Every structure is written in structure tokens, then in C-alpha cells.
Amino acid sequence: MSVGIDEQGTVTVSGRPVDYATAYGWAVDSPETITELVQDTKAFVTVIAAAENASPEEQAAAVRQAFAAGVPREPDSSWSGTEEPSRPSSGSPAVPGDPAAPSAPDRC
């Protein structure tokens, strides 16, 4: 699954918009989905939980903030805002299969 955000600020996963109810459902009912999408599930869930009783506008913003806080796993994840990662930062753990991850030294 690839995570992205369009110019209107809508978070998409594999090209489909993600609304607050879906993100909340993943956090509550499907933690394996969150694990596939972000590196820090605790940060994601914390942001989503904090917006549970917020207005619809705040909940929509929380989806974007949750993905940014969780750091998207997908190497090609894209974010339009400058404060949000376009790729996992170099300080975060390497993702298996990530071409940016350091490889083991060759042994001869």
C-alpha cells in the first residue's frame, strides 16, 4: 500500500481517500493495517484517539497528522507539506526491503 496526500490535503492509501472513521477503525480493529502503513503505530493511534470527540474538520486534519506522526512505511510515500516526511527519515529504523536501508557488507 502506498500512502500519499493530495493538494487538497486528503490522505490517500493506494489512491483511495482515508477518512477519520476508516483511520479510527484501523487503529481500533485492525492494528496490522496500521503496522503496514506506518513505522510508529503508537504515534498514529495517539493522534487518532485525541481527535475522537473533535469536530469533523479537526478529525479530517487528524488523519493527515496521524500519518505524518507515524512516519509512512512506503518508500514512495509523498506529502505536500514541508514539515511532513516524503520518505522515512534517516534516524528511523530501516524498513526491510527498503532500497535506502544499509546492506550487510560483502564477505569474501
C-alpha positions as CSV (number, residue, x, y, z in Angstrom):
1,M,0.0,0.0,0.0
2,S,1.3,3.5,-0.8
3,V,0.4,6.5,1.3
4,G,0.1,9.9,-0.2
5,I,-1.6,13.3,0.3
6,D,-3.0,15.3,-2.5
7,E,-3.0,19.1,-3.0
8,Q,-6.3,19.4,-1.1
9,G,-4.8,17.8,2.0
10,T,-6.6,14.5,1.6
11,V,-4.6,11.4,2.7
12,T,-4.9,8.5,0.3
13,V,-3.8,4.9,0.6
14,S,-3.3,3.1,-2.7
15,G,-5.1,6.1,-4.3
16,R,-8.2,5.9,-2.1
17,P,-9.1,8.7,0.3
18,V,-8.9,7.8,4.0
19,D,-11.5,9.4,6.3
20,Y,-11.3,9.7,10.0
21,A,-13.8,6.8,10.6
22,T,-11.6,4.5,8.5
23,A,-8.4,5.6,10.2
24,Y,-10.0,5.2,13.6
25,G,-11.3,1.7,12.6
26,W,-7.8,0.7,11.6
27,A,-6.4,1.9,15.0
28,V,-9.1,0.0,17.0
29,D,-9.9,-3.0,14.9
30,S,-7.0,-3.6,12.5
31,P,-3.6,-2.7,14.1
32,E,-1.9,-4.9,11.4
33,T,-3.1,-2.4,8.8
34,I,-1.5,0.5,10.7
35,T,1.7,-1.6,11.0
36,E,1.8,-2.0,7.2
37,L,1.3,1.7,6.7
38,V,3.4,3.5,9.3
39,Q,6.6,2.8,11.3
40,D,5.3,4.3,14.6
41,T,1.8,2.8,15.3
42,K,1.8,4.4,18.8
43,A,2.2,7.9,17.4
44,F,-0.5,7.2,14.8
45,V,-3.0,5.9,17.4
46,T,-2.3,8.7,19.8
47,V,-3.2,11.4,17.3
48,I,-6.4,9.5,16.1
49,A,-7.5,8.9,19.7
50,A,-7.0,12.5,20.7
51,A,-9.4,13.6,17.9
52,E,-12.2,11.1,18.8
53,N,-14.5,13.9,20.1
54,A,-13.3,16.6,17.8
55,S,-15.2,18.4,15.0
56,P,-15.3,16.8,11.5
57,E,-12.8,19.4,10.3
58,E,-10.4,18.6,13.2
59,Q,-10.9,14.9,12.6
60,A,-10.0,15.3,8.9
61,A,-6.8,17.1,9.9
62,A,-6.0,14.4,12.4
63,V,-5.9,11.8,9.7
64,R,-3.1,13.7,8.0
65,Q,-1.3,14.4,11.3
66,A,-1.6,10.8,12.3
67,F,0.2,9.6,9.2
68,A,2.8,12.2,9.5
69,A,3.4,11.3,13.2
70,G,3.5,7.6,12.4
71,V,6.0,8.1,9.5
72,P,4.7,6.3,6.4
73,R,6.4,3.0,5.7
74,E,6.0,3.0,2.0
75,P,9.3,4.2,0.4
76,D,7.4,6.2,-2.3
77,S,5.0,7.9,0.2
78,S,4.6,11.5,-0.6
79,W,3.5,14.5,1.4
80,S,2.9,18.0,0.1
81,G,3.7,19.9,3.3
82,T,7.3,20.7,4.0
83,E,7.1,19.6,7.7
84,E,6.0,16.1,6.8
85,P,8.3,13.4,5.6
86,S,8.5,12.3,1.9
87,R,10.4,9.3,3.0
88,P,11.2,7.8,6.4
89,S,13.9,9.9,8.0
90,S,17.4,8.6,8.2
91,G,17.1,8.5,12.0
92,S,14.2,6.0,11.9
93,P,14.7,2.2,11.8
94,A,15.3,0.7,8.4
95,V,12.4,-1.0,6.7
96,P,13.0,-4.5,5.4
97,G,13.2,-4.3,1.6
98,D,13.8,-0.6,1.7
99,P,16.4,0.3,-1.0
100,A,17.6,3.1,1.2
101,A,18.4,0.7,4.0
102,P,22.1,-0.1,4.5
103,S,23.1,-3.5,3.3
104,A,25.3,-6.0,5.0
105,P,29.0,-6.0,4.0
106,D,30.1,-8.5,1.4
107,R,32.1,-11.3,2.8
108,C,34.7,-12.9,0.5
